Amino acid sequence: MKPFDTQNVIGIGTGIYTLPDIASILHLPASKVRRWMREYWQLRFSSADQSEFSYGTGKELVTNFLTLIEFFTFYQLRQEGVSAQKIVKAHIALAKTFGTKHPFAKSSILTDGEQVLFNGDAGEIIQADETLQFKIREAIEPFCKKVDFNEDHIVKCFYPMGKDHSIVVDPKRQFGQPVIGDTNVLAETVYNLHRGGESVEMLSGLYDLTEDQVNDAINYYHRAA
């Protein structure tokens, strides 16, 4: 295996996430996050292309924003009924085809519940199995409803409540922890102050936020409670 470069996992602008962070942000059971990290990213995906996806061990283990996004995509595909075995094959095939160890964070991931599909640069949909046959068809795009892409077609930020809400996970702000809108205000800070007795109106004035933004922060953490 190649020498491990921590800058490929954590660094300025990449976000820093523990496994409990991933579970909280994506609203997934912590036990499932731990199992998936070990079984898929640390074993199957890593051994496939000789790359690493995490740094540290146990409670100190951390990963980056693109791996968090891949957890989200993995979950969406499983929810659509795609088997874990088929997702692993798709991840390995797409990683080789597109030259990235985070193919599930690149452009749109689509699914018809039977095959894993990839929305390529040419607008064609690649059926991401071992044959990589091209396939044109309509498909569900739940992934795109919660992410924005940069000019390289890589996910740059994630809206855990959807784009119609103000909570944003952006690896370039606050180490990737959920913030409110285009500010650097941590959603958790607003939630904790409200839980401590501060009113929505006071928090709105204190942080120069709209009341809807304050309520988004409160509701986001209520969902995780």
C-alpha positions as CSV (number, residue, x, y, z in Angstrom):
1,M,0.0,0.0,0.0
2,K,1.2,3.5,-0.7
3,P,2.4,5.6,2.2
4,F,-0.6,7.3,3.9
5,D,-0.8,11.0,3.3
6,T,-3.0,12.7,6.0
7,Q,-3.6,15.7,3.7
8,N,-5.7,13.4,1.4
9,V,-8.0,12.8,4.4
10,I,-7.9,16.0,6.5
11,G,-6.6,19.4,5.7
12,I,-7.6,23.0,5.2
13,G,-10.9,23.2,3.4
14,T,-11.5,19.4,3.5
15,G,-13.6,19.3,6.7
16,I,-12.9,17.2,9.7
17,Y,-15.6,14.7,10.8
18,T,-15.6,12.0,13.5
19,L,-18.0,9.1,13.0
20,P,-20.4,10.6,15.5
21,D,-20.3,13.8,13.4
22,I,-21.3,11.8,10.3
23,A,-24.1,10.1,12.2
24,S,-25.4,13.4,13.5
25,I,-25.2,15.3,10.2
26,L,-26.8,12.5,8.1
27,H,-29.2,11.4,10.9
28,L,-27.9,7.8,10.7
29,P,-27.5,5.3,13.5
30,A,-23.9,5.5,14.9
31,S,-23.6,1.8,14.8
32,K,-24.3,1.7,11.1
33,V,-21.8,4.5,10.4
34,R,-19.1,2.6,12.2
35,R,-19.9,-0.7,10.4
36,W,-20.0,1.0,7.0
37,M,-16.7,2.8,7.5
38,R,-15.0,-0.4,8.5
39,E,-16.6,-2.7,6.0
40,Y,-16.7,-0.5,2.9
41,W,-14.4,2.5,3.0
42,Q,-11.6,1.0,5.1
43,L,-11.6,-2.5,3.6
44,R,-13.4,-2.8,0.2
45,F,-12.9,0.6,-1.3
46,S,-9.4,1.2,0.2
47,S,-8.0,-2.2,-0.8
48,A,-9.4,-1.7,-4.3
49,D,-7.3,1.3,-5.2
50,Q,-4.7,1.3,-2.5
51,S,-6.0,4.6,-1.0
52,E,-7.1,5.6,2.5
53,F,-10.3,7.3,3.6
54,S,-9.7,7.9,7.3
55,Y,-7.1,8.9,9.9
56,G,-6.7,7.7,13.4
57,T,-8.5,4.9,15.3
58,G,-11.4,4.3,17.6
59,K,-13.0,7.5,18.9
60,E,-10.2,9.6,17.4
61,L,-10.9,8.4,13.8
62,V,-11.7,11.2,11.4
63,T,-12.5,11.6,7.8
64,N,-13.2,14.4,5.3
65,F,-16.2,16.0,3.6
66,L,-16.1,13.9,0.4
67,T,-16.3,10.7,2.4
68,L,-19.2,12.2,4.4
69,I,-20.9,12.8,1.0
70,E,-20.2,9.3,-0.1
71,F,-21.9,8.0,3.1
72,F,-25.0,10.1,2.1
73,T,-25.0,8.7,-1.4
74,F,-24.5,5.1,-0.2
75,Y,-27.5,5.5,2.1
76,Q,-29.6,7.0,-0.6
77,L,-28.8,4.1,-3.0
78,R,-29.5,1.5,-0.2
79,Q,-32.9,3.3,0.4
80,E,-33.7,2.9,-3.3
81,G,-33.1,-0.9,-2.9
82,V,-29.7,-1.1,-4.6
83,S,-27.7,-4.0,-3.0
84,A,-24.5,-3.2,-1.1
85,Q,-22.6,-5.6,-3.4
86,K,-23.8,-3.7,-6.5
87,I,-22.8,-0.4,-4.9
88,V,-19.3,-1.7,-4.1
89,K,-18.9,-2.8,-7.7
90,A,-20.1,0.5,-9.0
91,H,-17.8,2.5,-6.6
92,I,-14.7,0.5,-7.7
93,A,-15.6,0.7,-11.4
94,L,-16.3,4.5,-11.3
95,A,-13.2,5.2,-9.3
96,K,-11.1,3.6,-12.0
97,T,-13.0,5.2,-14.8
98,F,-13.0,8.8,-13.5
99,G,-9.6,8.6,-11.7
100,T,-11.0,9.6,-8.2
101,K,-11.3,7.7,-5.0
102,H,-14.6,9.6,-4.2
103,P,-16.7,8.8,-7.3
104,F,-19.9,9.0,-5.3
105,A,-19.2,12.7,-4.6
106,K,-18.7,13.5,-8.3
107,S,-21.6,14.8,-10.4
108,S,-25.0,13.1,-10.0
109,I,-25.6,9.7,-8.7
110,L,-28.8,8.2,-10.0
111,T,-30.7,5.0,-9.4
112,D,-33.6,3.1,-10.8
113,G,-33.6,0.7,-7.8
114,E,-32.0,-2.0,-9.9
115,Q,-28.7,-0.6,-11.2
116,V,-26.4,2.2,-10.0
117,L,-26.2,4.9,-12.6
118,F,-23.9,7.8,-13.1
119,N,-24.6,11.1,-14.9
120,G,-21.6,11.7,-17.1
121,D,-20.2,14.9,-18.4
122,A,-21.7,14.3,-21.9
123,G,-25.1,14.0,-20.3
124,E,-25.2,10.2,-20.9
125,I,-25.9,7.9,-18.1
126,I,-23.4,5.2,-17.4
127,Q,-24.7,2.0,-16.0
128,A,-22.0,1.5,-13.4
129,D,-21.6,-2.2,-13.4
130,E,-18.6,-4.2,-14.6
131,T,-19.4,-3.6,-18.3
132,L,-19.9,0.1,-17.9
133,Q,-22.5,0.1,-20.6
134,F,-24.1,3.4,-21.6
135,K,-27.7,3.8,-20.8
136,I,-30.1,6.7,-21.5
137,R,-33.2,6.9,-19.4
138,E,-35.0,8.9,-16.8
139,A,-34.0,8.3,-13.2
140,I,-34.6,9.5,-9.7
141,E,-32.2,12.3,-8.6
142,P,-32.5,12.6,-4.8
143,F,-28.8,13.3,-4.4
144,C,-28.9,16.5,-6.4
145,K,-31.7,18.0,-4.2
146,K,-29.3,18.4,-1.3
147,V,-25.9,19.3,-2.9
148,D,-24.1,21.9,-4.9
149,F,-21.2,21.1,-7.3
150,N,-18.1,23.1,-8.1
151,E,-16.6,23.6,-11.6
152,D,-15.0,20.2,-11.4
153,H,-18.4,18.5,-10.8
154,I,-17.4,17.6,-7.3
155,V,-19.7,18.2,-4.4
156,K,-18.8,21.5,-2.7
157,C,-21.5,21.8,0.0
158,F,-24.4,19.8,1.4
159,Y,-27.8,20.9,2.6
160,P,-28.9,18.2,5.1
161,M,-32.5,19.6,5.3
162,G,-32.7,20.4,1.5
163,K,-31.9,23.5,-0.4
164,D,-35.1,25.2,0.7
165,H,-33.6,25.4,4.2
166,S,-30.6,27.4,5.4
167,I,-28.5,24.7,7.1
168,V,-25.3,24.1,5.1
169,V,-22.4,21.7,5.5
170,D,-19.5,23.4,3.8
171,P,-15.9,22.1,4.3
172,K,-14.4,25.5,3.9
173,R,-16.4,27.0,6.8
174,Q,-16.1,26.0,10.5
175,F,-14.2,22.8,9.6
176,G,-17.3,21.5,7.9
177,Q,-19.7,21.6,10.8
178,P,-23.3,22.8,10.0
179,V,-23.6,26.5,9.6
180,I,-26.5,28.9,8.8
181,G,-26.8,30.2,5.3
182,D,-23.8,32.2,4.0
183,T,-22.6,33.0,7.5
184,N,-20.0,31.3,9.8
185,V,-22.6,30.9,12.6
186,L,-22.7,27.4,13.8
187,A,-26.2,26.0,13.8
188,E,-25.4,24.1,17.0
189,T,-24.5,27.3,18.8
190,V,-27.9,28.8,18.0
191,Y,-29.7,25.6,19.0
192,N,-27.9,25.3,22.3
193,L,-28.7,28.9,23.2
194,H,-32.3,28.4,22.4
195,R,-32.4,25.2,24.4
196,G,-30.9,27.3,27.3
197,G,-33.9,29.7,27.2
198,E,-33.0,32.3,24.6
199,S,-35.9,33.3,22.3
200,V,-35.9,33.1,18.5
201,E,-36.3,36.8,18.3
202,M,-33.3,37.5,20.5
203,L,-31.1,35.0,18.6
204,S,-32.2,36.5,15.3
205,G,-31.0,40.0,16.4
206,L,-27.9,38.7,18.1
207,Y,-26.5,36.9,15.0
208,D,-28.2,39.0,12.3
209,L,-30.3,36.1,11.1
210,T,-33.8,35.8,10.0
211,E,-36.2,34.0,12.3
212,D,-36.6,31.3,9.7
213,Q,-32.9,30.7,9.8
214,V,-32.9,30.5,13.6
215,N,-35.9,28.0,13.4
216,D,-34.0,26.0,10.8
217,A,-31.1,25.6,13.3
218,I,-33.5,24.6,16.0
219,N,-35.4,22.2,13.9
220,Y,-32.3,20.6,12.5
221,Y,-31.0,19.6,15.9
222,H,-34.5,18.6,17.1
223,R,-34.5,16.0,14.3
224,A,-31.3,14.6,15.6
225,A,-32.5,14.5,19.2
